[in-house]
Amino acid sequence: MASRLYTWARWAVRRRGRVVAVWLLLLAVVGGLGITLHGKATTEFSVPGIESQKAQDLLEEKFPEAAGGVVRVVLAAPEGSTLTESKTAAAVEASLKKVAAVSGVVDVSDPLKVKTVSRDLRIGYADVRFREQASDVPEKSKDALSEAMDQARNAGLEVEFGGSAMEAKTEVGGPAEIVGVVVAFAVLALALGSLIAAGLPLLTALVGVAIGVLGVEFMSRYVEMTSTATVLALMIGLAVGIDYALFIISRHREQLADPEQDVEDSIARAVATAGGAVVFAGATVIIALAALTVTGIPFLTVMGLAAAATVALAVLVAVSLVPAALGFFGERMRPRDRRTRTTRTTERAPGAWGLAWARAVTRKPLLVLVAAVIGLLALAVPARDLRLGLPSNASQPVDSTQHKSYDLLTEGFGPGFNATLTAVVDLDGVPAADRTTTVTRLRTALADDRGVAVAAAPVTNTDATLAVIAVVPKTGPDAQATTDLVHRLRENATTVGKAGGTLYIAGQTAAAIDVAGKLSDALPLFIAIIVILALILLTIAFRSLLVPVKAALGFLLSVAASLGATVWVFQDGHLNGVLDIPSAGPVTSFLPVLLIGVLFGLAMDYEVFLVSRMREHYEHTGDAAEAVTQGFARSGRVVSAAALIMVAVFGGFVFNHDPIIKSIGFALAFGVFVDAFVVRMTLVPAAMALLGRRAWGLPGWLDRVTPDVDIEGAKLPTRTAEQGDRQAAAEEKKDEVGVG
């Protein structure tokens, strides 16, 4: 692989104009398609086959009037006033008449007529049902609805909006994300010692991310995907794009420290060695993200494939656009203090801090190993209480209309009102004469459950083959008691079953519980696939059995620690003020699967870059102990910089207003930090020191069947004197030919 990449990189440098032109053309074409022909992202996380989805499909088929998206208009009179006062009631009635005229609206309830007001008559709500499903209700209709309520506002009422059709939009590009990129640039400048070199990874990464994200936007025209898919592609693509370019540019500048090193040869060698590790590490990220397809959950599959495609673009950019750009910069990439010709040096002293850290860790490796493992397990302890779900409106920003409507409904009707369940009763198998009795008995049974506050009167379709009963729990949507209630109602639904009908418990709260259950079931298989994948890939990369086992165990510790920290913050409610988290609640249901897939790929990135330098030194010297310290010293600085960049980019998303993006950003930032600095840069050298020469062994039969990918570039041709002479001639003529 190294030889092929070497040849490819030389070709890219010599034809750098064409390579850059192709990438810019691709950006223009994909960008044009993504901007002009993009689809519409959905805010629903539906999963075929779960009970709540079956109920939704049944409603669409038999009771379409009850299947459309709902905007719940919440009204609150000032303290000391009521909604029943004549002037107020007239304003509400007039506003709701205007709402009924909004395009797509099929039904509007009047809170005063249907008695949806609180006991003190101060808070009430009107349900506005649309013809379209929740995710298809156009923004212009929602805006028109809000404008229609102006008369109620003018009468002194507070008007807020909730409901299935009023999901908050996911937006990125705010100040926090920009700060993350600025921090990444600062880290690049310190790591590379050059503003030009620091700007190049950002520029090339942005090209790859722009193509990836705009391509995802274009594909959303043909494939249903959530808005989170685009944000995830942006988040991961930007982070790995910067890191992969950093690894290659750092290796290139390290080689150019030798004044006799030819620029073109250095670029090719950097791509063949660091670029080989980039290809291998990128492949692990891509495979891990693509492995999300095994969950059998469409929205997660699309999310994983979108992010995987963006990572693939980042790898292609790193091994084609980056060497082409380096060719343009030429001698300007050579470290300033070593541009003048001096005596050739064949060995350069590694970074002092890296060498000192490596020697400190390997001095008492067993003690370091035990201390680090205990620390990681302590961080993982909160993960024992992990509960999965989807964020409710309580998790939206405090100043958002969704959060305000949630608080008003809780104040007026109790905490369970925001968790209202929908009991959908299929009466096809029930004789027509018995349907009313069956539904009445069911309503009584539902109301008698200890967790139910009220079961509303049933509503049936025109031919009485389907009935809908609103069930209000006593607890909120994020409470464990509500989850237990949903399972209990389903398990005890015997009244309808005996009569020949079928009961489904649905609604937003039930759907969130169903999605969480589906993902929990898929988690063990996904973890098994990822761990087995790690063992296979690292065995091929390092021709070793013990290195992959150690890497996989370290990865599991990183995931456990990250999940523990996420539970401690988002579920247990710690640091809510610092991180601007409006309300504690269950961890986003697909976060563990996503975290495992992404963190696996990134953990293998750092494993490959660290251990490949160790193996490279071992191949040249045969000294296992020295290989650990020298390999770490040569790669520790760039891996530290890469990890800090990842943390900065992911950390910027922690302050996004969307609760899902916020939790994903935190989990990934924390996970990368722990994996890079505790596992890869502390546990790995300690474990490698304990293993010694045994780390690099393979059984004979396995050695014969394991392909030799040579990611360290051991089989590359050595530089010759002729190459050194060409470099000298190039320096004498650089004023004539220009730099690069």
Residue pairs with C-beta under 8 A, 6 or more apart in sequence:
1 276
1 279
1 709
1 710
1 711
2 272
2 273
2 276
2 710
2 711
2 712
2 713
2 714
2 715
2 716
3 272
3 710
3 715
3 716
5 268
5 271
5 272
5 275
5 276
5 279
5 319
6 268
6 269
6 271
6 272
6 713
6 716
7 268
8 271
8 319
8 320
9 267
9 268
9 270
9 271
9 272
9 275
9 319
9 323
10 264
10 265
10 267
10 268
12 19
12 271
12 319
12 320
12 323
12 324
12 327
13 264
13 267
13 268
13 323
13 324
13 326
13 327
14 264
14 327
15 324
16 323
16 324
16 325
16 327
16 328
16 740
19 320
19 321
19 324
20 321
20 324
20 325
20 328
23 207
23 317
23 320
23 321
24 207
26 211
27 207
27 210
27 211
30 211
30 214
30 215
30 218
31 210
31 211
31 214
33 214
33 215
33 218
34 213
34 214
34 215
34 216
34 217
34 218
35 214
35 217
37 218
37 221
38 217
38 218
38 220
38 221
39 217
39 218
39 219
39 220
39 221
39 222
39 223
39 225
40 135
40 136
40 220
41 170
41 220
41 225
41 226
41 227
41 229
41 230
42 135
42 224
42 225
42 226
42 227
43 134
43 135
43 167
43 170
43 226
43 227
44 133
44 134
44 135
44 167
44 226
45 226
45 299
45 390
45 511
45 512
45 515
45 589
45 590
46 53
46 56
46 298
46 299
46 511
46 515
47 53
47 297
47 298
47 299
47 514
47 515
47 518
48 298
50 511
50 514
50 515
50 517
50 518
51 490
51 504
51 505
51 506
51 510
51 514
52 504
52 505
52 506
52 507
52 510
52 511
52 513
52 514
53 511
53 514
54 504
55 422
55 424
55 504
55 505
55 506
56 67
56 506
56 511
58 424
58 426
58 466
58 504
59 66
59 67
59 424
59 466
59 468
59 506
60 67
60 133
62 426
62 461
62 465
62 466
63 461
63 466
63 468
65 106
65 107
65 129
65 461
66 129
66 459
66 461
66 468
67 133
68 106
68 129
68 130
68 131
68 132
68 133
68 134
69 129
69 130
69 132
69 133
69 134
69 135
69 136
69 137
69 163
69 164
69 165
70 127
70 128
70 129
70 130
70 134
70 163
70 164
70 165
71 127
71 128
71 130
71 137
71 142
71 145
71 161
71 162
71 163
71 165
71 166
72 125
72 126
72 127
72 128
72 161
72 162
72 163
72 166
72 405
72 409
73 96
73 99
73 125
73 126
73 127
73 128
73 145
73 149
73 159
73 160
73 161
74 123
74 124
74 125
74 159
74 160
74 161
74 162
74 404
74 405
74 408
74 409
75 83
75 92
75 111
75 123
75 124
75 125
75 126
75 152
75 157
75 158
75 159
76 122
76 123
76 157
76 158
76 160
76 408
76 412
77 83
77 85
77 88
77 121
77 122
77 123
77 156
77 157
78 156
78 157
78 158
79 122
81 88
81 122
81 156
82 88
82 120
82 121
82 122
83 89
83 92
83 111
83 112
83 117
83 121
83 122
83 123
83 124
83 157
84 112
84 117
84 121
87 155
88 155
88 156
88 157
89 112
91 151
91 152
91 154
91 155
91 157
92 110
92 111
92 112
92 126
92 152
92 155
92 157
93 110
93 112
94 151
95 148
95 149
95 150
95 151
95 152
96 108
96 110
96 126
98 148
98 149
98 151
99 105
99 108
99 126
99 128
99 145
99 148
99 149
100 108
101 148
102 128
102 141
102 144
102 145
102 148
103 138
103 140
103 141
103 144
104 130
104 131
104 132
104 137
104 138
104 141
105 128
105 129
105 130
105 131
105 141
105 145
106 129
106 130
106 131
107 127
107 128
107 129
108 126
108 127
108 128
108 129
109 116
109 126
109 127
109 128
110 126
111 117
111 124
111 125
111 126
112 124
116 124
116 125
116 126
116 127
117 123
117 124
117 412
118 124
118 411
118 412
118 413
120 412
122 412
123 408
123 409
123 411
123 412
123 413
124 412
125 409
127 163
128 145
128 163
130 137
130 141
130 165
132 138
134 163
134 164
134 165
134 167
135 167
137 165
142 161
142 165
142 166
145 161
146 159
146 161
149 159
152 159
153 159
158 404
158 408
160 401
160 402
160 404
160 405
160 408
161 401
161 402
161 405
162 393
162 401
162 402
162 405
162 406
162 409
162 418
164 508
166 401
166 402
167 402
168 396
168 400
168 402
168 657
168 658
169 227
170 227
170 228
170 230
170 231
170 658
170 660
170 661
171 656
171 657
171 658
172 231
172 234
172 653
172 656
172 661
174 655
174 656
174 657
176 652
176 653
176 654
176 655
176 656
177 652
177 653
177 656
178 652
179 652
180 648
180 649
180 650
180 651
180 652
180 653
181 202
181 238
181 648
181 649
181 652
183 644
183 648
183 652
184 202
184 242
184 644
184 645
184 648
184 649
185 198
185 199
185 202
187 641
187 644
187 645
187 648
188 197
188 198
188 199
188 201
188 202
188 242
188 246
188 641
188 645
189 195
189 198
190 641
191 198
191 246
191 250
191 637
191 638
191 640
191 641
192 198
192 246
192 249
192 250
192 253
193 253
193 335
194 253
194 333
194 335
194 336
196 329
196 332
196 333
197 249
197 253
197 333
200 245
200 249
200 322
200 325
200 326
200 329
201 241
201 242
201 243
201 245
201 246
201 249
201 322
202 242
203 325
204 241
204 245
204 317
204 318
204 321
204 322
204 325
205 237
205 238
205 241
205 242
205 245
205 314
205 317
206 238
206 241
207 317
207 321
208 237
208 241
208 310
208 313
208 314
208 316
208 317
208 321
209 233
209 234
209 237
209 238
209 241
209 310
209 313
209 314
211 313
212 233
212 237
212 306
212 309
212 310
212 313
212 314
213 230
213 233
213 234
213 237
213 310
215 309
216 225
216 229
216 230
216 233
216 306
216 309
216 310
217 230
219 225
219 306
220 229
220 230
223 302
224 298
224 299
224 302
225 299
225 302
225 303
225 306
226 299
226 302
226 303
228 303
228 658
228 660
228 661
228 664
229 299
229 302
229 303
229 306
229 307
230 306
231 653
231 656
231 658
231 661
232 303
232 306
232 307
232 594
232 664
233 306
233 307
233 309
233 310
234 310
235 649
235 650
235 653
235 664
235 665
235 668
236 285
236 289
236 307
236 310
236 311
236 598
237 307
237 310
237 311
237 313
237 314
238 649
239 602
239 645
239 646
239 649
239 650
240 282
240 285
240 311
240 314
240 602
240 605
241 313
241 314
241 317
241 318
242 645
242 649
243 605
243 642
243 645
243 646
244 278
244 281
244 282
244 314
244 315
244 317
244 318
244 322
245 317
245 318
245 322
246 638
246 641
246 642
246 645
247 274
247 275
247 277
247 278
247 318
247 609
247 638
247 642
248 270
248 271
248 274
248 275
248 278
248 318
248 319
248 322
248 323
248 326
249 270
249 322
249 326
249 333
250 274
250 638
250 641
251 269
251 270
251 273
251 274
252 266
252 267
252 270
252 326
252 333
253 333
253 334
253 335
254 348
254 634
255 261
255 266
255 269
255 270
256 263
256 266
256 333
256 334
256 335
256 338
257 334
257 335
257 338
257 348
258 338
258 344
258 345
258 348
259 334
259 338
259 339
259 340
259 341
259 342
259 344
260 341
260 344
260 724
260 727
260 728
261 719
261 727
262 719
262 723
262 724
262 726
262 727
262 730
263 327
263 330
263 331
263 333
263 334
263 727
263 730
263 740
264 327
265 719
265 723
267 323
267 326
267 327
268 323
269 713
269 716
270 323
270 326
271 319
271 322
271 323
272 713
272 716
273 616
273 711
273 712
273 713
273 716
274 609
275 318
275 319
275 323
276 709
276 710
276 711
276 712
276 713
277 608
277 609
277 612
277 711
278 315
278 318
278 319
279 315
279 319
279 711
280 537
280 541
280 608
280 709
280 711
281 601
281 604
281 605
281 608
281 609
282 311
282 312
282 314
282 315
282 318
282 601
282 605
283 315
283 537
284 533
284 534
284 537
284 600
284 601
284 604
284 605
284 608
285 308
285 311
285 598
285 600
285 601
285 602
285 604
285 605
286 308
286 311
286 312
286 315
286 601
287 533
287 537
287 601
288 530
288 533
288 596
288 597
288 598
288 600
288 601
289 304
289 305
289 307
289 308
289 311
289 597
289 598
289 601
290 304
290 305
290 308
291 304
291 526
291 529
291 530
291 533
291 597
292 300
292 301
292 303
292 304
292 305
292 526
292 593
292 594
292 597
293 301
293 304
293 305
294 522
294 525
294 526
294 529
295 301
295 518
295 519
295 522
295 526
295 593
296 518
296 522
297 515
297 518
297 519
297 522
297 590
300 519
300 590
300 593
300 594
303 590
303 594
304 594
304 597
307 598
311 601
326 333
327 740
328 740
329 739
329 740
330 738
330 739
330 740
331 339
331 734
331 739
331 740
332 739
332 740
341 728
341 731
344 724
350 630
350 633
350 634
351 633
351 634
351 636
351 637
353 636
353 637
354 632
354 633
354 634
354 635
354 636
354 637
355 629
355 630
355 632
355 633
357 632
357 636
357 681
358 628
358 629
358 632
358 633
358 636
358 685
359 629
361 368
361 682
361 685
361 686
361 689
362 625
362 628
362 629
362 685
362 686
362 688
362 689
365 685
365 686
365 687
365 689
365 690
366 686
366 690
368 682
368 683
368 686
369 683
369 686
369 687
369 690
372 678
372 679
372 682
372 683
372 686
373 557
373 683
375 678
376 557
376 558
376 560
376 561
376 674
376 678
376 679
377 557
377 560
379 560
379 561
379 564
379 565
379 674
380 557
380 560
380 561
380 563
380 564
381 564
382 564
382 565
382 567
382 568
382 571
382 572
383 560
383 563
383 564
383 567
385 567
385 571
385 572
386 563
386 567
386 571
386 587
386 592
387 480
387 483
387 516
387 571
387 586
387 587
388 516
388 519
388 520
388 586
388 587
388 588
388 589
388 591
388 592
389 477
389 478
389 483
389 512
389 513
389 516
389 585
389 586
389 587
389 588
389 589
390 511
390 512
390 515
390 516
390 586
390 588
390 589
390 660
391 585
391 588
391 659
391 660
392 406
392 418
392 419
392 476
392 477
392 478
392 508
392 509
392 512
392 585
393 402
393 403
393 405
393 406
393 418
394 403
394 406
394 418
394 476
394 477
394 478
394 582
394 583
394 585
395 581
395 582
395 583
395 585
395 659
396 402
396 403
396 406
396 582
396 657
396 659
397 403
397 580
397 582
397 657
398 582
400 657
403 582
406 418
409 417
409 418
410 417
410 418
410 476
413 472
414 453
414 472
414 474
415 474
415 475
415 476
415 479
416 453
416 472
416 473
416 474
416 475
416 476
416 482
417 453
417 472
418 476
418 477
419 472
419 473
419 475
419 476
419 477
419 479
419 482
419 509
420 470
420 471
420 472
420 473
420 507
420 509
421 470
421 471
421 472
421 473
421 485
421 486
421 489
421 505
421 506
421 507
421 509
421 510
422 468
422 469
422 470
422 471
422 505
422 506
422 507
422 510
423 442
423 446
423 455
423 468
423 469
423 470
423 471
423 489
423 503
423 504
423 505
423 506
424 466
424 467
424 468
424 503
424 504
424 505
424 506
425 438
425 439
425 442
425 458
425 466
425 467
425 468
425 469
425 496
425 501
425 502
425 503
425 504
426 465
426 466
426 501
426 502
426 503
426 504
427 435
427 438
427 439
427 464
427 465
427 466
427 467
427 501
428 465
428 501
429 499
429 500
429 501
429 502
430 438
430 496
430 499
430 500
430 501
431 500
432 464
434 499
435 460
435 464
435 467
436 464
438 495
438 496
438 499
438 501
439 458
439 460
439 467
439 469
440 458
441 495
442 469
442 493
442 495
442 496
442 503
443 455
443 457
443 458
443 469
444 455
445 492
445 495
446 452
446 455
446 469
446 471
446 489
447 454
447 455
449 485
449 488
449 489
449 492
451 473
451 474
451 475
451 481
451 482
451 484
451 485
451 488
452 471
452 472
452 473
452 474
452 485
453 472
453 473
453 474
454 471
454 472
455 469
455 470
455 471
455 472
456 469
456 470
456 471
456 472
457 469
458 467
458 468
458 469
459 467
459 468
459 469
460 466
460 467
460 468
461 467
471 489
471 505
473 481
473 482
473 485
473 509
474 481
475 481
475 482
475 485
476 482
477 508
477 509
477 512
478 583
478 584
478 585
478 586
482 509
482 513
483 513
486 505
486 509
486 510
486 513
487 513
489 505
490 503
490 505
493 503
493 505
495 503
496 502
496 503
497 503
512 589
515 589
515 590
516 586
516 589
519 589
519 590
519 592
519 593
522 593
523 592
523 593
523 596
526 593
526 596
526 597
527 596
530 555
530 596
530 597
530 600
531 552
531 555
531 556
533 600
534 548
534 551
534 552
534 555
534 600
534 604
535 548
535 549
535 552
536 548
537 548
537 604
538 544
538 547
538 548
538 551
538 552
538 604
538 607
538 608
539 545
539 548
539 698
539 702
539 706
540 706
540 707
540 709
541 608
541 612
541 709
541 711
542 548
542 611
542 612
542 615
542 696
543 696
543 698
543 703
543 706
543 708
544 695
544 696
544 697
544 698
545 697
545 698
545 699
545 702
546 691
546 694
546 695
546 697
547 611
547 688
547 695
547 696
550 683
550 684
550 687
550 688
550 691
551 603
551 604
551 607
551 611
551 684
554 603
554 607
554 675
554 679
554 680
554 683
554 684
555 599
555 600
555 603
555 604
555 675
555 679
557 679
557 683
558 599
558 603
558 671
558 674
558 675
558 678
558 679
559 595
559 596
559 599
559 671
561 670
561 671
561 674
561 678
562 595
562 599
562 667
562 668
562 670
562 671
562 674
563 587
563 592
563 595
563 667
565 666
565 667
565 670
566 587
566 591
566 595
566 663
566 666
566 667
566 670
567 587
568 574
569 575
569 576
569 579
569 581
569 666
570 581
570 584
570 585
570 587
570 663
570 666
571 584
571 585
571 586
571 587
572 584
573 581
573 584
575 581
576 582
576 583
576 584
579 654
579 655
579 662
579 666
580 655
581 659
581 662
582 659
587 663
588 659
588 660
588 663
588 664
591 660
591 663
591 664
591 667
594 664
595 664
595 667
595 668
595 671
598 668
599 668
599 671
599 672
599 675
602 646
602 671
602 672
602 675
603 675
603 679
603 680
605 642
606 639
606 642
606 643
606 675
606 676
606 680
606 681
607 680
607 684
608 711
609 635
609 638
609 639
609 642
610 631
610 632
610 635
610 636
610 639
610 680
610 681
610 684
611 631
611 684
611 688
612 635
612 711
612 712
613 630
613 631
613 632
613 634
613 635
613 712
614 627
614 628
614 630
614 631
614 632
614 688
615 627
615 631
615 696
615 712
616 631
616 712
616 713
616 714
617 623
617 626
617 627
617 630
617 631
617 634
618 624
618 627
618 631
618 696
619 712
619 714
621 627
624 692
624 693
624 695
624 696
625 689
625 692
628 685
628 688
628 689
629 685
632 681
632 685
636 681
639 676
639 680
639 681
640 676
640 677
640 681
642 676
643 672
643 673
643 675
643 676
643 677
646 668
646 669
646 672
646 676
647 669
647 672
647 673
650 665
650 666
650 668
650 669
650 672
651 665
651 666
651 669
652 665
653 661
653 662
653 664
653 665
654 662
654 665
654 666
654 669
655 662
656 662
656 665
688 695
698 706
730 737
